[in-house]
Amino acid sequence: MTTVTLPQYALLHFSGADAQSFLHGQLTCDVQALKIGHSSYGGYCTPKGRLLATFLLWADDSGYTMLLPASLAEAMRKRLSMYILRAKVKAGILDDAIAGIYGADAAADIANLGGTRPASPHSVDTGSAVRTITLPHDRCLMLVPRSRAAGIAAAAPGAWESLDIAAGIPFIVPVTQEQFVPQMVNLDLIGALSYSKGCYPGQEIVARTHYLGKLKQRMFRAGLEAPAAAGDKLYCAELGEQAAGMIVTAAAAGTRHEVLAVMQTAHVQSSPYHLGSLQGPQLSLLSLPYTVT
């Protein structure tokens, strides 16, 4: 069992009588269907359907909390606040420490910190001082008051990100903003994209991509022998010197490195992909816990 703080993430909080309707009209996930005590992955797009952020969102008695990379938090707060207008919504950044826990005996460690582990994935314990969210694939997030978090060590660089990669969960960062429509990073495959909800920024383009079947790129998990970074371009022989993909997330995994990468579906199985150039390190495809179609 391992418990670590995750300072690379931040928390936006939305409260007020109109918080649900406001967020429902801005995000790709179905906020109206998100019940108190439950969480969902989601995205936020430009009017052209390009992702500005991906996140985990959950509901409790105080409103809605969004976990996203700290590098995007203030910009997202400002951008969303521009559209609040006369709605009864307040948007702010929470000060709680964010901790992640994975491995055996997680429930005992959560209890020692004053929380309770919810039994099922995407459930949220809202009744304790330490709020806990159970994630898919045997992980939990905890929101810990700063006074209780002093003894928790920070995660090793890339350690938590490698678990997100194994789970196929993408997080957009500044260098990858406006690079992908939601389906390119598999938001539709992790419950982060609803086709039945009402309008939100970019909804028409996202829906057209789905219903006309014009999606040519998907996100895959891969390993390689060299370090990579979000935003790095990928190349394959079929497309020559034209970039054929991009790294979404990268992290060290033991002696190797793993990535989530958006690639051309027509070539991903038939041609090796390389990092940086056709002569760069070769990627080898790895499995994901869901089927990429």
C-alpha positions in Angstrom: 0.0 0.0 0.0 1.3 3.5 -0.9 -0.1 6.8 0.1 1.3 10.0 -1.6 0.4 13.6 -2.0 -0.3 14.8 -5.5 0.7 18.5 -5.7 0.5 18.3 -9.5 -3.3 18.5 -9.3 -5.6 21.2 -8.0 -9.3 21.4 -7.0 -11.9 23.8 -8.5 -15.1 24.1 -6.5 -18.5 25.3 -7.9 -21.3 26.1 -5.5 -24.6 27.9 -5.7 -28.2 27.3 -6.8 -27.3 27.2 -10.5 -24.0 25.3 -10.3 -25.5 22.1 -11.8 -27.2 23.8 -14.8 -24.2 26.0 -15.4 -21.7 23.1 -15.5 -24.1 20.9 -17.5 -24.0 23.6 -20.2 -20.2 23.8 -20.2 -18.8 20.2 -19.9 -18.9 17.1 -22.0 -20.1 14.8 -19.2 -23.8 14.6 -18.0 -23.7 16.8 -14.9 -27.5 16.5 -14.4 -27.1 12.7 -14.1 -24.2 13.0 -11.6 -25.7 12.2 -8.2 -24.3 13.3 -4.8 -21.7 10.9 -3.8 -20.6 10.0 -7.3 -17.9 11.1 -9.7 -17.3 11.2 -13.4 -14.5 12.0 -15.8 -15.2 14.8 -18.2 -13.8 17.4 -20.6 -14.1 21.1 -21.4 -13.9 22.2 -25.0 -13.5 25.3 -27.2 -16.4 26.2 -29.5 -14.4 24.3 -32.2 -14.6 21.1 -30.1 -11.0 21.0 -29.1 -10.2 20.0 -25.5 -8.9 22.7 -23.1 -9.0 20.4 -20.1 -10.0 16.9 -18.8 -10.8 16.3 -15.2 -12.5 14.2 -12.5 -15.8 15.8 -11.3 -17.8 14.8 -8.3 -20.9 16.1 -6.4 -21.5 16.5 -2.7 -23.7 18.6 -0.5 -21.5 21.7 -1.0 -21.6 21.6 -4.8 -19.2 20.2 -7.4 -15.5 19.6 -7.2 -13.2 19.3 -10.2 -9.7 17.7 -10.0 -7.4 18.7 -12.8 -3.8 19.5 -13.4 -2.6 22.5 -11.3 -1.1 24.1 -14.3 -4.6 24.6 -15.7 -6.6 25.4 -12.6 -6.5 29.2 -12.4 -6.9 29.6 -16.2 -9.9 27.3 -16.1 -11.4 29.1 -13.1 -11.1 32.4 -15.0 -12.5 31.1 -18.3 -15.5 29.4 -16.7 -16.2 32.4 -14.5 -16.5 34.5 -17.7 -19.6 32.6 -18.6 -21.3 32.6 -15.2 -22.9 36.1 -15.9 -26.1 36.3 -13.8 -26.2 32.7 -12.8 -26.0 31.9 -9.1 -22.6 30.2 -9.1 -19.4 30.7 -7.3 -16.1 29.2 -8.6 -13.0 29.0 -6.4 -9.9 26.9 -5.8 -9.9 24.7 -2.7 -6.9 24.5 -0.4 -7.2 20.8 0.6 -4.1 18.6 0.1 -4.8 15.9 -2.6 -3.5 12.5 -1.8 -3.6 9.3 -3.8 -3.5 5.7 -2.4 -3.1 2.4 -4.2 -2.2 -1.2 -3.2 -3.3 -3.5 -0.5 -4.8 -2.3 2.8 -5.9 1.0 1.4 -9.0 1.1 3.5 -6.9 0.9 6.7 -4.7 3.8 5.7 -7.7 5.9 4.7 -9.3 5.2 8.1 -6.0 6.2 9.8 -6.3 9.6 8.1 -10.0 10.0 9.2 -11.7 8.8 6.0 -13.8 5.9 4.7 -13.2 4.1 1.5 -16.3 3.9 -0.7 -16.9 0.4 -2.0 -17.5 0.9 -5.7 -15.6 2.8 -8.4 -16.6 6.4 -8.8 -18.3 6.5 -5.4 -17.4 9.4 -3.1 -17.5 9.4 0.7 -18.8 12.8 1.6 -19.4 12.2 5.4 -15.9 12.3 6.7 -13.4 15.1 7.3 -11.2 13.4 4.7 -13.3 13.0 1.6 -12.4 9.9 -0.4 -13.1 8.9 -4.0 -12.7 5.4 -5.2 -11.3 5.3 -8.7 -11.4 2.4 -11.2 -8.5 0.0 -11.1 -7.9 -0.1 -7.4 -7.0 3.4 -6.6 -8.4 6.2 -4.4 -8.1 9.9 -4.1 -8.4 11.7 -0.8 -8.9 15.4 0.0 -7.0 15.9 3.2 -6.9 19.0 5.4 -3.4 20.5 5.3 -3.0 19.9 9.0 -3.3 16.2 8.5 -1.3 15.9 5.3 2.1 17.0 6.7 3.3 13.4 7.2 2.4 12.2 3.7 5.3 12.0 1.3 5.0 13.5 -2.2 4.7 11.0 -5.0 7.8 10.2 -7.0 7.8 12.0 -10.4 5.5 10.1 -12.8 4.4 7.5 -10.3 0.7 8.5 -10.2 0.8 9.4 -13.9 1.9 5.8 -14.8 -1.2 4.5 -13.1 -3.3 6.8 -15.1 -1.6 5.6 -18.2 -2.3 2.0 -17.3 -5.9 2.9 -16.7 -6.2 4.8 -20.0 -7.1 8.1 -18.3 -5.9 11.2 -20.2 -5.1 14.6 -18.5 -4.7 17.6 -20.8 -1.9 20.0 -19.9 -1.0 23.4 -21.4 1.1 22.0 -24.2 -1.7 19.7 -25.4 -4.6 22.2 -25.1 -6.7 22.5 -28.3 -4.9 19.5 -29.9 -7.7 16.9 -29.6 -11.4 16.4 -29.9 -12.8 14.3 -26.9 -13.0 11.1 -28.8 -9.4 11.2 -29.9 -8.4 10.7 -26.2 -11.1 8.1 -25.6 -13.4 10.3 -23.4 -16.3 8.4 -24.8 -14.8 5.1 -23.7 -14.3 6.2 -20.0 -17.8 7.7 -19.4 -16.6 11.3 -19.8 -18.7 12.2 -22.9 -22.5 12.1 -23.3 -24.2 12.2 -26.7 -27.6 12.6 -25.2 -27.2 15.8 -23.1 -27.9 19.3 -24.2 -25.5 21.8 -25.8 -22.1 22.7 -24.5 -19.1 24.5 -26.2 -18.0 22.4 -29.2 -21.0 20.0 -28.9 -22.0 20.2 -32.6 -18.5 19.2 -33.8 -18.1 16.5 -31.2 -21.5 15.0 -32.2 -20.8 15.3 -35.9 -17.5 13.4 -35.3 -19.5 10.6 -33.6 -22.5 10.3 -35.9 -20.7 10.7 -39.2 -17.9 8.3 -38.2 -15.1 10.6 -39.2 -12.7 9.9 -36.3 -9.3 8.9 -37.7 -7.3 9.1 -34.5 -7.5 7.3 -31.2 -5.5 7.2 -28.0 -3.4 4.1 -27.4 -1.0 3.0 -24.6 2.6 2.2 -25.6 6.0 1.6 -24.1 9.4 2.7 -25.3 13.0 2.8 -24.2 13.5 6.6 -24.1 11.8 9.3 -22.1 8.9 11.2 -23.7 6.8 14.2 -22.8 3.3 15.5 -23.4 3.1 17.2 -26.8 6.0 15.3 -28.4 5.1 14.3 -32.0 5.1 10.8 -33.4 6.0 9.6 -36.9 5.4 6.4 -39.0 6.6 5.3 -42.4 3.2 5.5 -44.1 3.1 9.3 -43.5 6.7 10.0 -44.0 7.8 13.4 -42.5 4.3 14.3 -41.6 3.5 13.9 -37.9 1.3 10.9 -37.4 0.4 11.4 -33.7 1.2 13.1 -30.4 2.0 12.1 -26.8 -0.8 12.9 -24.4 0.8 11.6 -21.1 4.2 10.1 -20.4 5.9 8.6 -17.3 8.7 6.3 -16.3 7.5 2.7 -15.7 10.3 0.7 -14.1 13.3 0.6 -16.5 11.2 1.7 -19.4 8.8 4.5 -20.2 5.1 4.4 -21.0 2.8 6.8 -22.8 -0.7 7.5 -23.8 -0.5 8.6 -27.4 -3.0 9.7 -30.1 -2.2 7.9 -33.3 -3.8 7.3 -36.7 -6.0 4.2 -36.4 -5.4 3.2 -40.0 -1.7 2.7 -39.4 -1.3 1.9 -35.7 -1.3 -1.9 -36.2 0.6 -2.0 -39.5 3.4 0.4 -39.1 5.8 1.1 -36.2 5.5 4.5 -34.6 8.6 6.5 -33.6 9.2 9.4 -31.2 10.4 12.7 -32.6 11.3 11.5 -36.1 11.3 8.3 -38.3 14.7 7.5 -36.8 13.5 8.1 -33.2 12.8 5.5 -30.5 10.1 2.9 -31.5 6.9 2.6 -29.6 5.4 -0.8 -28.8 1.7 -1.1 -28.2 0.4 -2.1 -24.7 -3.0 -3.2 -23.6 -5.7 -0.9 -22.1 -8.5 -1.9 -19.7 -11.1 -1.0 -22.4 -11.4 -1.7 -26.1 -10.4 1.0 -28.5 -12.6 0.9 -31.6 
